[in-house]
Amino acid sequence: MERKIYSLLTLIMMLIGFGTADGQVSRLYAGKYAGQGEKGLLVLDVDFARGTIAAISENDAGINPSYFCISRKNSMLYAINEVGRFNGQRSGSVTTLKLDIKKGTAEKITDLAVPTGGPCYVSLSPGEDYLLIANYGSGSVAVVRLDAGGVPSEVSDTIIFRGPEGTRSHPHMIAPGPEGKKIYLTDLGLDRIAIYDLDKASGKLKNTGYAQLAKGAGPRHFAFGKDGSKMYVVNELNSTLTVFDVAKNGNLTEIQTLSALPPEFTGKSYCGDIHVSNDGKFVYGSNRGDNSITTFKISADGRVSVAGFTPCGGEWPRNFVIDPSGKYILVGNQNSNNISVHKIDPVSGIPGPQISNFDTKSPVCLKFITP
């Protein structure tokens, strides 16, 4: 385990690698914090052969489209609007945009109020019949029904959480598990992961269990291993990664927790995002404060060990994404207003130093589509 220090020769070799990648251009969507009248969804083309990032269009996705999900089935993008009030009522909202993937444009077609405000995450249900929304600010989740064309039609369920006295619920991520059998919700405020069944007819969530984490851990985002038998969770508040066994019935059993930070780090840092490599051999987590990406090597039994740390190319890496080829990581650095590109070492799995950069205001959600 080591913090990577790169020589000039290494950097040149990494740059050469960027220039000789497969000649495919990948379409990248970037969500940003945006005020009234600002365009918060940026469409970019990343050309790994030429080593360039080009802006294709800027699009209106409402106020603060800080997270979104994409339906290839309906060519729709659904962006939550991170606000506490919408149209004069206490709610957040979700904005729907129709994508023209070839042209690189996104047309806003509708927005819908989502009780009870402060959304931070949205995902699609299996079958893409519903949107699942986590409301960090108001301690709740919502389910939104989609019509046959993929347009949000109504809120089918809302659950407001109440914790023990002195605690407050802060749901942070809600998404389906392996094969879509269960829905999982991290609650940063209550230090737990809730497990649900989704009734596809009524659009209601039914709780089937919980997995409790250490007090003050603050579970934020999760990702599943390649075979679906392990869940990897980054805990924002104590900067750790927790590994869970996923049972056939969807229940979770903690098997490992370890630090996501370099041992020499002594400042304040908060975990941000997490993704598993395309080949399933590594899991990556971002550290806001240490401003790094931690690489964990996944062993045969699903447990992990720290392989190394990579500077993220900016400040406050809230979100990152692995490109479709699995060869690069692109990091959205919120406070330094840039997207940083890093080539992944094919043997060690560790991202190298920054090899390309794109400046844009507060990038906080990155997702690829191959045109």
N, C-alpha and C positions, 0 to 999 in steps of 0.2 A: 504494500500500500504506500502510495506516495503522491504528493502534490506535484503535478506535472510541470517541469521546467524545460522549455524548448529552446534549442539552439537555432541560430539563423539557418543552418543547413536543414534542420528538421522542418522549419517553417517553409522553406523553399520547396522541399519535397511534398509537403502537404498541399501547397498551392498548385504544384504540378498535378497532383492527384485530383484536385478539384477541376482542373482544366481538361483532364482526359477521361472524365466519367462518361457513362453512357449518354448519348446525345439527346436525351429526352428533356423536354421542357415541362416543368410541373407547375400547376396552378395553385397558388397559395392565397388563402383568405385570411385577413388580419382584422380582428375587432379591436376598437380603441375606445377610450373614454372620450365622449363628445358632448358638447352642450347643444342647446336648442338651435336648430338651423345648421349645425355642423354635420359633416358626413363622416360617420364613424366606422364604415366598413371599407377596407382597402382590398383591391384585387391585384395580385402580383404574379408575374411570371418569373420563375426561377430556372435559369438555364445553367445546368451543371456542366455542360460541355464548354460554354464560353465563360463561366464564372460570373454571370451577371444576374442582377435582380432588377426587374423593370415594373413600374407601376402601370397597370392597365386601366383601372377606373377607381373612382371614389364614389361611395354610394350612401344614401340616407338609410340608416337602420334604426332611427330613433335616438333618444338620449341614452348615452352610456351603454352601448351594446357590448358589454364586457365579457359575454360568453355566448356561443352559438353552437348549433349542430346543423348538419346538412343531410338532406334526403336526396340520394341519387335517384330513387324511385320516382319522385315527383319533381326533381330539380328545384327544390325549395331550400332556403336557408332560414332557420328560426333563431332569432337573437333575443335574449332576455335584455330588458332595459332596466339597469340597476338604479331604480328610483324608489322613493317611499310614497310618492303620490302621483297619480295618473288621472288626467281629466277631472281633477278636483276631488278625487276620492283616495282613500288610503289603500293603495295597491301599487304593485309593479305592473309591468306589461311585457308582452312578447310581440315582436315585430316579425312579420313574414315577408320574405323577399323571393321573387321568382328569378331563378338563375338562368342566364344564357351562357352556358359553360364555354362554348366556342368563342363567343365575342368577349367574354370576360366582364359582363355587366350583371347587375342585380337590381331588379325593379321592386320597390316597396309596394305591396298589394294590400296589406291590412295590418292593424295592430289590435291587440285584445288585452283588456285589463285582467290582471291575475292577482287575486287576493293573496296575501295581505300586505305585500310590499317588501322591497329589498331583495329581489331575486339575484342569484349569483351563478346558477348552473341550470342547464337544460340538456336533455337527451331525448332520444326517440325510443318508444317502446318496441319490443319485438313485433314485427309486422307493420310498424310505422302507422299505427292507428291512433296513438296518443303521444303527447309531449309530457315529460316528467320534469318538474321544476322545483328546485330547492330555493327557499327564501331565507337567506342568512339573516337579514335585518329584522324579520318579524317572527322567526322561529317556527316556520311552517313549510309544508310542501303542497304542491298543487298538481293536479292531472288535468290536461287539456285535450279534449277530443278533437280529432282531425276528420274533416269530411272526405269524401271519395277522391277529391282532387288534392288532398293534403293541406287544406286551409283550416286553421283553427276555427272551431264553431262554438264551443262552450267549455266552461270549466266543469269537469265531471266530479272532481273531488278536491277537498281542501282539508288538511290535518294540521292543527295547531298544537305544538308540544309545550308541556309544562314540566319543568324539572323540579327537583327538590329545592327547598327554600335556600336562597343564596346562589342559585345557579340560573342560567338562562340558555335556552336552546339556540343553537346556531347551525342549522343544516347547511352543508357545504357542497355535497355532490350526491346526486341521485342518478342511478344508471342500472340497466339490466346486467345480470351476471352471465356466466357461461351458458350458452344455448338458450338464453332468455327465460330460464326457468324461474328465477327470482329477481326481485328488484332490491337493490342495496342503497342505503342512505347513510352517509357519514354525518354525525352531529358533533361539530367541534366544541360546542358549549357543554354538552352532556357527556362527552368522552365515550361515545358508543357508536356502533354501527347497527342500524335497524334493518330487518329483513322482511320483505313483503311478497305477497302474491298480488298480481294485478288481474282483476276480473275484466276480461276483454269485452263483455257485454255492457256492464254498468260503468266501467271506467273507475272503479273504486279500488283502493289499496286495502289489503288485509294483512295486519302484522302477524308474522309467524315466529318471531324471535329477535334476540339482540346478542351482540358481542360487545362486551365491555372492555375498554382500554384503561391504561393507568390514569389516575387522576391528574388533570392538567396536560394530558398528551395533546389534545386538540386534533383528532383525525380530520384530514382535509380532503385529499384525493386518493383514489385507488386504481389499480390496474390488475388484470389477471394474467397468470402465467399461460404459456402457449397451450397446455393441455387442460386448462381451466381448473386444475386441482388446488391451486394456490392463489390467494389474494395478497397483493402487496399494497400497503397503506403508508403514505407519508403523514406524519403527525406534525402539524404546524407549530405548536407551542413549545414542545420539548425537543424539536429537531431530531426525530427518530424515524426509522422505518420499521414497521411491524409486518410479519408474515403470518398469514392464517392458512390453515388447512380448510378446504371447502368440501364439505361432506356431500354425498349424493342428494341429500334432501335440502341442500343449500345452507345448512348451518355452518358457522365459523368457529374454529378452535385456534387460538393463538399458539404458535410454536416458536417464535423468535422475535426479539426486538433489539435493535442496535442503533448506535448514533449515525446520523447522516452527515456529521461535521468532521473536519480534520481535527485530530487530537490537540493540536496546538492553538486552535481557534478559541478566543476568550470573550469575544463580543456578543452582541445580540443578533440572532438569526432566526428565520422562520421558514420552514419548508413550504414550497409552492406547488410544484406539479410533479407528476410521476408517469413514466411510460416504460413498457417492456420492449426490448429490441425485437425487430422483425423475425429474427431466428430463435427468439425465446431464451437466449443464453445470458442476457444481461437485463438489469432494470436500472433506470436512471431517475434521479430525483434532483430538483433544483432547490438552492438555498438562498433565500433573500436576506442579505446581511453579509454572509460570507461571500455572496455573489459567485457561486460556483455550481457546477453540475457534478453530483456524486455518481460514480459508476459502481454498481454492485454486481458481482458475478453470481449467477444462479447455479447451485450445485445440483446433482442428480436427484436429491431428495427435496428440492425446492427451497432449501434454506440459502442464505446469501452471505457473501463476504465482501468487504470493501476492496475494490480494485484500484481506485484512484479518484482524484479530484481535478476538475478542469475549470479555470476561470471562464465565466459565462460571457465575456466580451462586453460587459456593461454593468448596470446596477439594477438590482431588484428583479431577478428572473422569475416573473410570476407564472409564465407559461412557456412551454416549448413543444416541439413536434419533431418526429422522425420522418424523413422524406420517404416517398413510396419505395425507393430502391433499398432503403435501410442503411445507406452509406453516410448520411449526414444528419446532424441535429441542428435545428434552427431555433434560437432562443429569443423570446419576446422580453426585452429588458424594459420594464415599465418606467423606471425613474430616469434612465439615461436616454430614453426615447429612441431605441434602435432595435433592429433585428440582427442578430449575430449568427453567422453560419460556421459550423464546425464539422470537419470530416472525422468519421469514426474509424479508429484503427481496427482493421478486420480481424486481427489476432487478439489483442488485449481487450477490445470492445470500448476502449476509453476515447472520448472525443478529444481531438487535437485543439490547437489554438485557433483563434478566429482567422478565417481565410476570406471572408467577405462580410460586408456590412451594408445595411439599409437603414437610413434614418427616417423615423416616422414617430409621431406623437403617441406616447403611452401604449405600445402594443401589448395587449393582455390576453389575446386568444388567437391561436394560429392553427389552421387546418388545411390540409392538402386535398386537391382533386386533380387527377390526371386528365387533361382535356381529351 
